Amino acid sequence: MAHLSISALLIRFLLGGLAVVACTVVAKKLGEKAGGIFAAFPAVYLAALLTIGLDFHGGQLISHSIMLSRGAIFGMAINIIVALIAGYLLPKVGWKRGILQSMAFWFTISIVVVIITSH
């Protein structure tokens, strides 16, 4: 996806931002557990999938959609693992260190998965 149109980027930005706002509203109205469930909504993936048609057509559209979806499977699996790790670390080491350590784990495991799957 070397070329992205401004309209595709704007749509992704708006959908991602709206998803964050929706999660916050749900958490305030229904509680943190419901907010956490909505936070798992794959807004970035869906926004990318919806807008990919603005940048590609025909066979390229299908090819890029498949690539995006395969990558999303790995990304969502990593997010589940990181959520479990964060749920364990935050009460143990505090929210600041817990978030930093969870993000470090996410970054490390993501790099490892990219290296393994790129060969």
Secondary structure, DSSP 4 states (H G I P E B T S, - for coil): -----HHHHHHHHHHHHHHHHHHHHHHHHH-HHHHHHHHTS-HHHHHHHHHHHHH--HHHHHHHHHHHHHHHHHHHHHHHHHHHHHHHHHHHH-HHHHHHHHHHHHHHHHHHHHHHHT-
